[in-house]
Amino acid sequence: MLDFLLWNKIARIIAQLADTLHISTDRALQIFYDSDVCRMLHGKDLGLHLMSDTYIVNDLIAELRNKQ
C-alpha cells in the first residue's frame, strides 16, 4: 500500500516538474530519476516523502541549478 502512495506522489512531482519547467513529462521523468532527490525520496528514513510535492519539486530544481 505504501508503495502505491509513493508512486502517486512521484507521478504528481513529475507532472508538476514538467509544468514548472515547461518540458515534456518524459524529460521530467528522466530528470527526476537521475536526481539525488529521487534517491532521497525512496529512502524513507530521510522523511522527504512527508514533504509537499511543491517542496520536493523546488528541491529538485535547486539541485538542477547546482549541477549546472
N, C-alpha and C positions, 0 to 999 in steps of 0.2 A: 504494500500500500504506500509506504513512504517513497519508494522509487517512482511510483506514478505521480505523486505530488511534485517531486523534484523534476521529473520530465516536463510536467506542465509549466513549472517555474522557468525552466530553461527555454521552453518554446516562447514564453512571454518575453523573456530577456532578449532572445534573438530577434523577435518581431520589433521590440522597442529599439534595439540597436540599429536595425535596418531602417526604421523610420527616422531615427535621430540623425544618422549619418547619410541618409538618402542613398542607400545601397540596396542591392538585392538581398533577399533572405538567404540565398545560397552563400553569398560573400560574408554576410553577418555570421552565418553558421561556421564558416571556415575561420573567421577571426576569433569567434568565441572559443572553439575547440583548440585553437593554437595558443590560448592565453593562460597566464598564471591564474587569472580569476576563475577560469574553468576548473583548474586543478584544486583551487581553494574551495570552490563551491561543492565539489564532490567530497572534500574532507570534512565530514560532519563535526569533527572535534573543533573546528575553527569557528563554527557558528555563522558563516557567511550566508548559509541557506535561510537564516532567520531574518536577514535584512530585506528591505523592499527591493522590488525589481529595479526601480529608478536608481537606488543607491548602487546596486551592482552594475548597472549599465554605466553610470558615471565613473565607477571604479575601473571598469573595462576601458572606457575612453581615456582615462588618465594613464592607464598602462600603455595604450597605443601611443599617446603623446610622448611618454618617457622613452619608448623604444625608437622613436624617430631621431 
